[in-house]
Amino acid sequence: MKWIDVREPAEWQQVRITGAVLIPLNNLLVSPRQHLQGERVVFYCAQGVRSAVACEVAASVGLSEVYNLEGGIQEWAAHGHPVEK
């Protein structure tokens, strides 16, 4: 499972999920095939809106196992899940 953070670099610098990679949504929209290969992917952002768009993009290029972290990293951290700063 690959975790992709679709927020902006400044947001990434503040807090992120351990092991995730940063691919800002705008970069993903411009060249999705460059960033997405045939693997299971969980997208997240601050609240789950941008990551929902990322899921649609991933599905449109043929990925079948894509997931949106609903509530984003804010809800993830609020539930006590691990984050890096």
N, CA, C and O atoms as a GROMACS GRO file, in nm:
protein
  340
    1MET      N    1   0.085  -0.118   0.000
    1MET     CA    2   0.000   0.000   0.000
    1MET      C    3   0.089   0.123   0.000
    1MET      O    4   0.178   0.136   0.084
    2LYS      N    5   0.065   0.213  -0.094
    2LYS     CA    6   0.142   0.337  -0.104
    2LYS      C    7   0.053   0.452  -0.056
    2LYS      O    8  -0.062   0.465  -0.097
    3TRP      N    9   0.109   0.536   0.033
    3TRP     CA   10   0.038   0.653   0.084
    3TRP      C   11   0.089   0.776   0.011
    3TRP      O   12   0.209   0.802   0.007
    4ILE      N   13  -0.004   0.854  -0.048
    4ILE     CA   14   0.033   0.975  -0.122
    4ILE      C   15  -0.039   1.094  -0.060
    4ILE      O   16  -0.161   1.097  -0.048
    5ASP      N   17   0.041   1.193  -0.022
    5ASP     CA   18  -0.009   1.320   0.033
    5ASP      C   19  -0.022   1.416  -0.084
    5ASP      O   20   0.077   1.444  -0.152
    6VAL      N   21  -0.142   1.468  -0.109
    6VAL     CA   22  -0.164   1.557  -0.222
    6VAL      C   23  -0.173   1.704  -0.180
    6VAL      O   24  -0.222   1.788  -0.256
    7ARG      N   25  -0.127   1.734  -0.059
    7ARG     CA   26  -0.126   1.874  -0.013
    7ARG      C   27  -0.008   1.948  -0.074
    7ARG      O   28   0.066   1.892  -0.155
    8GLU      N   29   0.010   2.071  -0.036
    8GLU     CA   30   0.120   2.154  -0.083
    8GLU      C   31   0.243   2.134   0.005
    8GLU      O   32   0.230   2.093   0.120
    9PRO      N   33   0.362   2.164  -0.047
    9PRO     CA   34   0.486   2.144   0.031
    9PRO      C   35   0.486   2.211   0.168
    9PRO      O   36   0.538   2.153   0.264
   10ALA      N   37   0.430   2.330   0.180
   10ALA     CA   38   0.427   2.398   0.310
   10ALA      C   39   0.345   2.319   0.412
   10ALA      O   40   0.381   2.313   0.530
   11GLU      N   41   0.236   2.258   0.368
   11GLU     CA   42   0.154   2.176   0.457
   11GLU      C   43   0.231   2.050   0.497
   11GLU      O   44   0.227   2.007   0.613
   12TRP      N   45   0.300   1.991   0.401
   12TRP     CA   46   0.381   1.871   0.423
   12TRP      C   47   0.488   1.896   0.529
   12TRP      O   48   0.515   1.810   0.612
   13GLN      N   49   0.548   2.014   0.525
   13GLN     CA   50   0.654   2.047   0.621
   13GLN      C   51   0.601   2.052   0.765
   13GLN      O   52   0.676   2.027   0.859
   14GLN      N   53   0.475   2.085   0.781
   14GLN     CA   54   0.417   2.097   0.915
   14GLN      C   55   0.388   1.963   0.979
   14GLN      O   56   0.420   1.940   1.095
   15VAL      N   57   0.327   1.873   0.903
   15VAL     CA   58   0.289   1.740   0.956
   15VAL      C   59   0.259   1.648   0.839
   15VAL      O   60   0.208   1.691   0.736
   16ARG      N   61   0.291   1.519   0.856
   16ARG     CA   62   0.266   1.421   0.751
   16ARG      C   63   0.255   1.282   0.812
   16ARG      O   64   0.297   1.259   0.926
   17ILE      N   65   0.199   1.190   0.736
   17ILE     CA   66   0.189   1.052   0.779
   17ILE      C   67   0.320   0.982   0.746
   17ILE      O   68   0.371   0.994   0.635
   18THR      N   69   0.375   0.912   0.843
   18THR     CA   70   0.502   0.843   0.826
   18THR      C   71   0.497   0.749   0.706
   18THR      O   72   0.404   0.669   0.692
   19GLY      N   73   0.598   0.760   0.620
   19GLY     CA   74   0.609   0.672   0.505
   19GLY      C   75   0.538   0.721   0.380
   19GLY      O   76   0.551   0.661   0.273
   20ALA      N   77   0.463   0.830   0.391
   20ALA     CA   78   0.392   0.884   0.275
   20ALA      C   79   0.488   0.959   0.184
   20ALA      O   80   0.596   1.001   0.227
   21VAL      N   81   0.448   0.975   0.059
   21VAL     CA   82   0.523   1.057  -0.036
   21VAL      C   83   0.436   1.177  -0.073
   21VAL      O   84   0.314   1.168  -0.075
   22LEU      N   85   0.501   1.287  -0.101
   22LEU     CA   86   0.431   1.410  -0.138
   22LEU      C   87   0.422   1.422  -0.289
   22LEU      O   88   0.523   1.424  -0.359
   23ILE      N   89   0.299   1.429  -0.338
   23ILE     CA   90   0.273   1.462  -0.479
   23ILE      C   91   0.157   1.561  -0.477
   23ILE      O   92   0.041   1.520  -0.474
   24PRO      N   93   0.187   1.691  -0.479
   24PRO     CA   94   0.080   1.790  -0.475
   24PRO      C   95  -0.025   1.763  -0.584
   24PRO      O   96   0.008   1.720  -0.695
   25LEU      N   97  -0.151   1.788  -0.552
   25LEU     CA   98  -0.260   1.758  -0.644
   25LEU      C   99  -0.238   1.819  -0.782
   25LEU      O  100  -0.264   1.753  -0.883
   26ASN      N  101  -0.190   1.942  -0.789
   26ASN     CA  102  -0.168   2.004  -0.920
   26ASN      C  103  -0.069   1.925  -1.004
   26ASN      O  104  -0.088   1.911  -1.125
   27ASN      N  105   0.037   1.873  -0.942
   27ASN     CA  106   0.133   1.790  -1.015
   27ASN      C  107   0.068   1.662  -1.064
   27ASN      O  108   0.092   1.618  -1.176
   28LEU      N  109  -0.015   1.603  -0.981
   28LEU     CA  110  -0.085   1.480  -1.018
   28LEU      C  111  -0.180   1.504  -1.134
   28LEU      O  112  -0.192   1.421  -1.224
   29LEU      N  113  -0.248   1.618  -1.133
   29LEU     CA  114  -0.342   1.650  -1.241
   29LEU      C  115  -0.271   1.670  -1.374
   29LEU      O  116  -0.324   1.632  -1.479
   30VAL      N  117  -0.152   1.727  -1.370
   30VAL     CA  118  -0.077   1.755  -1.494
   30VAL      C  119  -0.022   1.628  -1.556
   30VAL      O  120  -0.027   1.612  -1.678
   31SER      N  121   0.030   1.537  -1.476
   31SER     CA  122   0.091   1.415  -1.531
   31SER      C  123   0.064   1.293  -1.442
   31SER      O  124   0.156   1.243  -1.376
   32PRO      N  125  -0.060   1.246  -1.439
   32PRO     CA  126  -0.094   1.136  -1.348
   32PRO      C  127  -0.018   1.007  -1.375
   32PRO      O  128   0.021   0.937  -1.281
   33ARG      N  129   0.004   0.974  -1.502
   33ARG     CA  130   0.073   0.848  -1.533
   33ARG      C  131   0.218   0.848  -1.486
   33ARG      O  132   0.275   0.742  -1.457
   34GLN      N  133   0.278   0.965  -1.479
   34GLN     CA  134   0.416   0.976  -1.431
   34GLN      C  135   0.424   0.939  -1.282
   34GLN      O  136   0.524   0.884  -1.237
   35HIS      N  137   0.321   0.970  -1.207
   35HIS     CA  138   0.323   0.952  -1.062
   35HIS      C  139   0.252   0.826  -1.013
   35HIS      O  140   0.273   0.783  -0.900
   36LEU      N  141   0.169   0.767  -1.096
   36LEU     CA  142   0.086   0.655  -1.051
   36LEU      C  143   0.116   0.529  -1.131
   36LEU      O  144   0.104   0.527  -1.254
   37GLN      N  145   0.155   0.426  -1.061
   37GLN     CA  146   0.173   0.296  -1.123
   37GLN      C  147   0.067   0.201  -1.067
   37GLN      O  148  -0.011   0.238  -0.979
   38GLY      N  149   0.063   0.080  -1.119
   38GLY     CA  150  -0.040  -0.015  -1.083
   38GLY      C  151  -0.027  -0.074  -0.944
   38GLY      O  152   0.002  -0.193  -0.930
   39GLU      N  153  -0.047   0.007  -0.844
   39GLU     CA  154  -0.041  -0.044  -0.708
   39GLU      C  155  -0.154   0.016  -0.626
   39GLU      O  156  -0.219   0.112  -0.669
   40ARG      N  157  -0.177  -0.040  -0.511
   40ARG     CA  158  -0.281   0.012  -0.422
   40ARG      C  159  -0.233   0.144  -0.362
   40ARG      O  160  -0.120   0.154  -0.313
   41VAL      N  161  -0.320   0.244  -0.364
   41VAL     CA  162  -0.282   0.377  -0.320
   41VAL      C  163  -0.387   0.434  -0.225
   41VAL      O  164  -0.507   0.424  -0.249
   42VAL      N  165  -0.338   0.495  -0.117
   42VAL     CA  166  -0.424   0.574  -0.028
   42VAL      C  167  -0.382   0.719  -0.045
   42VAL      O  168  -0.266   0.754  -0.024
   43PHE      N  169  -0.476   0.803  -0.082
   43PHE     CA  170  -0.451   0.946  -0.095
   43PHE      C  171  -0.502   1.016   0.029
   43PHE      O  172  -0.604   0.978   0.087
   44TYR      N  173  -0.430   1.121   0.069
   44TYR     CA  174  -0.481   1.204   0.179
   44TYR      C  175  -0.440   1.348   0.158
   44TYR      O  176  -0.344   1.379   0.087
   45CYS      N  177  -0.516   1.436   0.221
   45CYS     CA  178  -0.488   1.580   0.222
   45CYS      C  179  -0.526   1.630   0.361
   45CYS      O  180  -0.521   1.553   0.457
   46ALA      N  181  -0.562   1.756   0.373
   46ALA     CA  182  -0.596   1.809   0.505
   46ALA      C  183  -0.728   1.754   0.556
   46ALA      O  184  -0.738   1.711   0.671
   47GLN      N  185  -0.832   1.755   0.468
   47GLN     CA  186  -0.966   1.716   0.513
   47GLN      C  187  -1.033   1.610   0.427
   47GLN      O  188  -1.143   1.565   0.460
   48GLY      N  189  -0.970   1.570   0.318
   48GLY     CA  190  -1.026   1.466   0.234
   48GLY      C  191  -1.087   1.511   0.103
   48GLY      O  192  -1.136   1.428   0.026
   49VAL      N  193  -1.085   1.641   0.076
   49VAL     CA  194  -1.146   1.692  -0.048
   49VAL      C  195  -1.049   1.676  -0.166
   49VAL      O  196  -1.086   1.617  -0.268
   50ARG      N  197  -0.928   1.726  -0.153
   50ARG     CA  198  -0.829   1.713  -0.261
   50ARG      C  199  -0.796   1.566  -0.287
   50ARG      O  200  -0.775   1.526  -0.401
   51SER      N  201  -0.792   1.488  -0.182
   51SER     CA  202  -0.760   1.346  -0.200
   51SER      C  203  -0.873   1.273  -0.272
   51SER      O  204  -0.847   1.175  -0.342
   52ALA      N  205  -0.997   1.318  -0.258
   52ALA     CA  206  -1.108   1.260  -0.333
   52ALA      C  207  -1.089   1.285  -0.483
   52ALA      O  208  -1.116   1.197  -0.565
   53VAL      N  209  -1.043   1.405  -0.517
   53VAL     CA  210  -1.013   1.437  -0.657
   53VAL      C  211  -0.900   1.347  -0.708
   53VAL      O  212  -0.906   1.296  -0.820
   54ALA      N  213  -0.798   1.328  -0.625
   54ALA     CA  214  -0.685   1.242  -0.662
   54ALA      C  215  -0.732   1.100  -0.689
   54ALA      O  216  -0.682   1.034  -0.781
   55CYS      N  217  -0.826   1.051  -0.611
   55CYS     CA  218  -0.881   0.917  -0.634
   55CYS      C  219  -0.947   0.907  -0.771
   55CYS      O  220  -0.931   0.808  -0.842
   56GLU      N  221  -1.020   1.010  -0.807
   56GLU     CA  222  -1.085   1.012  -0.939
   56GLU      C  223  -0.981   1.011  -1.051
   56GLU      O  224  -0.998   0.941  -1.151
   57VAL      N  225  -0.876   1.088  -1.034
   57VAL     CA  226  -0.768   1.092  -1.134
   57VAL      C  227  -0.704   0.954  -1.146
   57VAL      O  228  -0.683   0.906  -1.257
   58ALA      N  229  -0.673   0.893  -1.034
   58ALA     CA  230  -0.610   0.760  -1.035
   58ALA      C  231  -0.700   0.658  -1.104
   58ALA      O  232  -0.653   0.576  -1.182
   59ALA      N  233  -0.827   0.662  -1.075
   59ALA     CA  234  -0.921   0.569  -1.138
   59ALA      C  235  -0.928   0.593  -1.289
   59ALA      O  236  -0.942   0.498  -1.366
   60SER      N  237  -0.918   0.718  -1.329
   60SER     CA  238  -0.927   0.750  -1.472
   60SER      C  239  -0.807   0.700  -1.552
   60SER      O  240  -0.817   0.683  -1.674
   61VAL      N  241  -0.695   0.675  -1.486
   61VAL     CA  242  -0.578   0.621  -1.556
   61VAL      C  243  -0.562   0.471  -1.532
   61VAL      O  244  -0.459   0.413  -1.565
   62GLY      N  245  -0.664   0.409  -1.474
   62GLY     CA  246  -0.667   0.265  -1.466
   62GLY      C  247  -0.633   0.199  -1.334
   62GLY      O  248  -0.633   0.076  -1.325
   63LEU      N  249  -0.604   0.276  -1.230
   63LEU     CA  250  -0.580   0.214  -1.100
   63LEU      C  251  -0.714   0.167  -1.043
   63LEU      O  252  -0.811   0.242  -1.042
   64SER      N  253  -0.717   0.044  -0.995
   64SER     CA  254  -0.844  -0.009  -0.947
   64SER      C  255  -0.856  -0.008  -0.795
   64SER      O  256  -0.967  -0.013  -0.741
   65GLU      N  257  -0.743  -0.002  -0.726
   65GLU     CA  258  -0.748   0.000  -0.579
   65GLU      C  259  -0.696   0.134  -0.528
   65GLU      O  260  -0.578   0.148  -0.495
   66VAL      N  261  -0.786   0.231  -0.522
   66VAL     CA  262  -0.751   0.364  -0.471
   66VAL      C  263  -0.844   0.398  -0.356
   66VAL      O  264  -0.963   0.368  -0.358
   67TYR      N  265  -0.787   0.461  -0.256
   67TYR     CA  266  -0.861   0.491  -0.134
   67TYR      C  267  -0.839   0.636  -0.094
   67TYR      O  268  -0.731   0.692  -0.114
   68ASN      N  269  -0.943   0.695  -0.038
   68ASN     CA  270  -0.938   0.831   0.013
   68ASN      C  271  -0.944   0.826   0.165
   68ASN      O  272  -1.035   0.766   0.222
   69LEU      N  273  -0.848   0.889   0.231
   69LEU     CA  274  -0.852   0.898   0.376
   69LEU      C  275  -0.952   1.009   0.412
   69LEU      O  276  -0.915   1.126   0.421
   70GLU      N  277  -1.076   0.970   0.433
   70GLU     CA  278  -1.181   1.067   0.463
   70GLU      C  279  -1.149   1.138   0.593
   70GLU      O  280  -1.110   1.076   0.692
   71GLY      N  281  -1.166   1.268   0.593
   71GLY     CA  282  -1.132   1.350   0.710
   71GLY      C  283  -0.988   1.395   0.707
   71GLY      O  284  -0.947   1.479   0.787
   72GLY      N  285  -0.910   1.338   0.616
   72GLY     CA  286  -0.772   1.380   0.596
   72GLY      C  287  -0.682   1.359   0.716
   72GLY      O  288  -0.716   1.289   0.812
   73ILE      N  289  -0.566   1.423   0.707
   73ILE     CA  290  -0.467   1.408   0.814
   73ILE      C  291  -0.515   1.472   0.943
   73ILE      O  292  -0.471   1.433   1.052
   74GLN      N  293  -0.604   1.570   0.933
   74GLN     CA  294  -0.655   1.633   1.055
   74GLN      C  295  -0.730   1.531   1.140
   74GLN      O  296  -0.707   1.523   1.261
   75GLU      N  297  -0.818   1.454   1.078
   75GLU     CA  298  -0.893   1.354   1.154
   75GLU      C  299  -0.802   1.237   1.195
   75GLU      O  300  -0.816   1.182   1.304
   76TRP      N  301  -0.709   1.201   1.107
   76TRP     CA  302  -0.611   1.095   1.136
   76TRP      C  303  -0.536   1.126   1.266
   76TRP      O  304  -0.528   1.043   1.356
   77ALA      N  305  -0.482   1.247   1.273
   77ALA     CA  306  -0.406   1.288   1.392
   77ALA      C  307  -0.497   1.301   1.515
   77ALA      O  308  -0.456   1.266   1.626
   78ALA      N  309  -0.618   1.350   1.495
   78ALA     CA  310  -0.711   1.367   1.606
   78ALA      C  311  -0.748   1.233   1.670
   78ALA      O  312  -0.782   1.228   1.788
   79HIS      N  313  -0.742   1.126   1.592
   79HIS     CA  314  -0.772   0.992   1.645
   79HIS      C  315  -0.647   0.924   1.702
   79HIS      O  316  -0.652   0.807   1.740
   80GLY      N  317  -0.537   0.997   1.709
   80GLY     CA  318  -0.418   0.945   1.771
   80GLY      C  319  -0.328   0.860   1.683
   80GLY      O  320  -0.236   0.796   1.733
   81HIS      N  321  -0.354   0.858   1.553
   81HIS     CA  322  -0.267   0.782   1.463
   81HIS      C  323  -0.133   0.854   1.447
   81HIS      O  324  -0.126   0.976   1.463
   82PRO      N  325  -0.026   0.780   1.417
   82PRO     CA  326   0.107   0.843   1.414
   82PRO      C  327   0.126   0.941   1.298
   82PRO      O  328   0.081   0.919   1.186
   83VAL      N  329   0.195   1.052   1.330
   83VAL     CA  330   0.233   1.152   1.230
   83VAL      C  331   0.376   1.195   1.257
   83VAL      O  332   0.428   1.177   1.368
   84GLU      N  333   0.440   1.252   1.156
   84GLU     CA  334   0.574   1.311   1.170
   84GLU      C  335   0.561   1.462   1.158
   84GLU      O  336   0.472   1.514   1.091
   85LYS      N  337   0.652   1.530   1.225
   85LYS     CA  338   0.656   1.677   1.212
   85LYS      C  339   0.793   1.720   1.171
   85LYS      O  340   0.818   1.840   1.154
   0.00000   0.00000   0.00000
